[in-house]
Every structure is written in C-alpha cells, then in structure tokens.
Amino acid sequence: MEVKFKIKRYNPVKGEYYDNHTVNVSPKDTVLNVLLMIRSGTDQSLGFRCSCKSAICGSCAMRINGRGRLACNTQIETVISENNEILVEPAGNQKVIRDLIVDLDMFWNKIKETTPYLQHMGPPPEREYLCSDEDMLHLSEVTECIMCGACVSDCTILEVDKKFMGPAALAKVYRFVFDPRDNIDDSRLSKVSEYGGIWDCTHCFKCIEACPKRVHPMERILSLRKIAMKRGITDNNGSRHSDAITKSVEHSGTLNELMVLPKSFGWWNIKELLSLIPGGIRMWQRNKMPSILHPKLAGVKNIKKIFKKFKSK
C-alpha cells in the first residue's frame, strides 16, 4: 500500500518544517521500519532514536498522529488515516534537539527527584530481605515501565506547568512506596504531596492511553493520594479539596460548590481567599454564582448509608 508520511523536522538553521515522503509498505510494517527505510534511502539526514526494535528500550518514543507511542510496535494499519497519511512528530513537552530527537534531561531529572532506589532506615537486616509473592505480584505492572517517556510526552499538565513531576516519576514513587523493603514512605509521600506532585494531576487519562506497557500511571497517582491521606499527610490544598468534596456529598447528597474552594485553600489563608474575589465577581455578573443556600437531597439518608458502609471497611 502507498502511504504518505508527514514528518516534523527541526534543525537550528532551518527551524521547524515538515517533510513529506510517499512510500510503499505493508500494512503490518511498523512506523520505525518505515523511518529506517526513509533514512537509508530517501533522506539520510533524518534524525531519530532507536535501538532494540522490540518495545524494550523505549528509545523510539515519539508522537504518531498526535499521540505518544513507540514507533517500533506501532503498525501502519493501526494509525493510517482515511487519506493514507501518517503524521510523525517528536515527543511532546520536551526540548527538540533535531528532528524526532528530544532532550531527555527534563525526564531524567524528574525521575531523579523521586530518589528512585530502595531506602531502608535503621540497621541492615541480618540476612537477605525476602519479599512475598503477593507483594511482588502487586508491583509487577508498575515495574514494567521502560522509561520511554510516552506518558510525559502526552501529559496535559506538563504542557502548562513544567513544575509537575509527571506521570512516569510519580509511577516510580508508587513502585517504592508499595515495596515492603523500603520504609521511608511518609517522607516520599510528603514530598509528592507538595506543589507539582500527586494533587496536580487532572485525570485526563492521556498517560494511560500513551503507555505501551500498561503501567497505568494515573491510577498509581490516585493510589498515592489515598495512602497519603490515610497516613495523615493532609496539610495541602489537594487533600483539603478532596475532603471538602467528600463531606459535602455525604452531608447533602450534592456538591456545595460555593464552599469547596475556601475549604480547599483553608479559611486561614487570607491571601488565597482574596484571590478568588475577581473570579467570583465574574461568575456573579454572568449568573454563574452558586446559591448560598444548599438544600439536602430528599434521599440523602441513603447516601449517608453508603458512606457509612465504606468507612467501616
């Protein structure tokens, strides 16, 4: 079949531009095989990374039709458009060095921030620390991460806030927090509960869609939130926000929107509360301001029963 590859290129002299290559390929061919074909035949200047060609090393992560993927395990037939076109771009949220090659410093620096190694406080064990099969099976999915950065490429938060640790780094935190050999859980959880950590994720699911190894980074982030609150690490806007929503629904069956933000910031945080006034005025002008009165739903007793049942578990 004849396929048109539209490849985003970059070099310091020409800047950004797009190259078009029309190639005859099999539907089962991978995007990486086609890129290698183009580089060995049509354009030897095309720059991209690759190594294992087996979805193990993660070096060929890039955006294909606007989504982070591994070029080596993305078959043509799965991404080709109705016009027989495929768009190939460098991974997102990272500085482009040349063509499809990005600078991975930001990615690795965020991984390093997590102290990605086992830490055990106190005297070393007298013999090897043996983990149960149950503990290791629980971590089997998250340890499948190959550090390709596809999740980072598609993270919508990193597009607007580079301070966010990112899904790969937070999934790495999960890996150590839930490892029984590591016992600095509270310090790890306290660090990622600050600005740029677990509470900045917006549940867009992009990292789950992009991950080629089913690590499910967003789900790991949500689990870290739960255990952080369970451990009493709640002196942050994210924990207060979650608690405010929960208590509002438990109390009346619906969300008291007028009270969520003040409770999230904390009534003592005058500066943050004052910053809400301009937005509140604009909402009032457009008749979007929630009602001061917040009545309970008729069946709120049943909702309270649900909360009581889950709290007892």
N, C-alpha and C positions, 0 to 999 in steps of 0.2 A: 504494500500500500504506500501511497505517496503522502508524506506528512510535511507540513511547514513548521519548522522550529523558529520561534521568535525568541532570541536570546538577548538579555540585557547585558550590555558591555560597559566597562569603565576602565579608563587609564588616566593618569594625571594630566596628560597632554590634551586628549580629545574630550575628556569629561565623560558624561553618560550618553549612551546612544544604544540603538537596537540593531542587531544583525538578523537577517532572515536567511534561513537555509532550508531548501526543499530536498528531502531525502526519501529514498525508497527503503522501507523497513518492514519487518514482520510485526504483526500486532503484539506478539509475545516478546519482542525486543524490549529492553529496558531503556529508560532515558539516559542512563550512564553509557550504555553501549553506543547509543546514537551520538552522544557528545564526543566519545572517543573516536568514532567514525569521522565526525566533522573535523576534529583536531588533527587526525592523521592524514586526512585527505584535503578537505576544502580550506581550512584555516588553522595553521599550526600555531597561531598566536593566541588562540582561545585558552583562557586560564580557568582551571577548576581543580578541586582536590578530589582524590580517590585513592583507595588502597586495596581493601580486601575484596570488593565486589560481591560481598556475601552478607551485607547488613550486620556486620560485626564491629567494624572500626568506627563507623559513624562519620567518617570524614567527608562523605559526599552529600551532606545535608544541604539543601537549597530549596527555594520556593519554586514549585511547579504548579502552574495555573493558580497562583496566588496562595498556595498552602505549603507549609513546611513538610518536606518529605525527604526520604533517602532516594537519590537518583538510581541507586543500584538495584532496588527492589520495586521500583515503580514501572510497571509495564505500560507500553504505549496505549494499548486498548483501554486501559483504565482511566486515562486522563485526556485522551484526544477529544477535541470539540467537534461540533457538528460541521464546522468548516475545515476539518482535518488540520487544526492548528494546536500547537502546544507552546505555552509561554513559560520560559525558564528564566528565573531571576536569582540573584544572590540571597542568602538567608537574611531575614529582616532583623531589625533592632541592633545591628552591629555594623561597625565601620567597614566599608568595602575597600579592599586593598587593590584588587584588579579583577575585572570581570565577575566571575562567580565565587571568588575567594574573599572571605571576610576575615577581619582581625578578631581572633578569639580571646583576646586579653580580658575583655569585659566578662565573658562567660566564665573563664577560669578564675578570675578574681572573685567573682561571686561564690563559686564553689569553695574557694579557699576560706572565705569568710565564715563558712559553716564549721570550720575545723574538722574536715572530713576524714576522721580516723577515730578509732576506739579510744576512749579515755576512761581510766578507772582510778578513782581517788582511793587512797588508803594503801595498805601493804599489798604487794602482789600475791596472787594465790600460790599455795604450796605446790600445786600441780596444774596441769592444763585445765582451763575453764571449758567444760563441755556444755554445749547447748542442746536443748531438747529438739527433736524433730519438729515438734509443733511450733517452736519459736522460729526456726529457720524456714519452715514452710510459709509462715506468715510473712517473712521478708523476701520470699523467693521472687515475687513480681517486681518489687522496687529495686532489687539488686540486679535486675536485668538491664537497667539503664546503661547505655553505651556512650553517654556523654556526647551525643551527636548535636545537641542544641536545637533540634527542630521545634521543641516546645518554646524555647526562648525566642526563636525566630517569629513565632506567631502570637506571642504574648501581647495582649492589648494594653496591659498596664505599662509594660516597658516602652511602648510606643510614646507614652506621655510622661512617664516618670522613671528615669534611669536609676533612681534610688531603690526601686523594688528589687528584692533579691532574685526573683524569677522562679519559675516552676521547677527547673532542674535542681537548683540549690536547695529549695525547700523540700523537695522529694528526698534529697540526700540527708537533710536533717531528720526526716521521718525514719530513714534507714537506721540511724544511730540511736534516736530516742527510743525506738522499739527493740533495740538489740540488748538482750539481758546482760551482756558483758560490759556495757557502757553505763556508768552510774552518775553522769553529770546532767541528767535530764532537765532538772529545773533551770540550770544556767543556760542550757541550749534553748529551752522554751522561752525563757525570759528575753533572750536576745532577739528571737524571731517574733516576739510579740510587740516589739517596738515598731516605729515607723519604717516602712519598707519591707515588713515581714508578712506573716500569715494573714493579717487582717486587711491587707491591701488588695488581695485577690478579689475579683468581681464575679467569679463563677461563669466566665464566658465559654468554658469548655474547649477553647481553642487548643490548649496544651494536650488535652486528651485526644482530640482529633489528629493532632500532628505526631504524637508519639508512635514510633514504629515498633515499640516493644511492649506496649500495653502497661506501662508503668502507672498510668492514671495520676499524674502529678496533682491535679486539682483535688482529687479525692484524698490524697495524702495531706494536702494543706488543710482541708476541712477536719481531718482526724487530729491534726496537730492543734487546731483551735479547741476541739473538745477536751483533749487531755490537758491543755494549758489551763483552761478554766477549771477543770476538775482538780488540778494541782494548786489552785488558788492564785494563779497569775492573771489577775483581773484588773489591775490598775492601768488600764489603757482604753482608748476610745472604742476599739473593736469589741472588747469583752463587754463593756457597758452597753454598747449598741445592741449586741445580741441579747443581753439580759433584759434590756428595756422592751424589745420586741416580744420576747417570751412572756414577760409579766403582763404586758398589755393584752395579748391574746388570751392568756389564762384568766385575766380579770374580767374582760368584757366580751371576749369572742372575736373581736376585731382589733385592728391596729390603730392606736391613738397617735396619729401622725404628728399632731401638734407637740407632743411631749417627747418623741423619740430622740430628736437631735439634742435638746437641752440635757436629757438624761445621759446621752452618749458622751457629750463633752464634760458633763459634771456641772452641777449648779454653782460650784465654787470657781469655775473657770470663766471669770467675767469677760476676759478678752475674747475668748472664743464665742461666748454667747452674744456679745455685742456685734461680732462679725456676721451674725445671722440676720440682723435687722434689715439691711438693704434687700436681701433676698425675700424676707418676709413682706416688706413693703410692695415689691413687685408682684408677689403672689396675691396680696390683698387687692391691688389695682386690677388684676386680671380675674378676680373672683375665684382664685385657686386656694385661698387660705382655708385650712381645715377648721371645722367648727370647734368652738371652745367646749361645747357640750359633747360628751362622748358616752352615749347610752349603751347599755349592755344588750347583747342579742337575747332574743326570747329563750333560746335553747342553750344558754351559756353554762347551765348546770352540767350538761353532757360533755361540754368542752373541758370543764374542770375535772370531770371524772377521768378523761383521757390523760390529762397532765398528772393527776394523782397516781394513775396506774404506772406511767413511765418513770415517775420519781421513785416509786417503790422498788424498781428494778436495779 
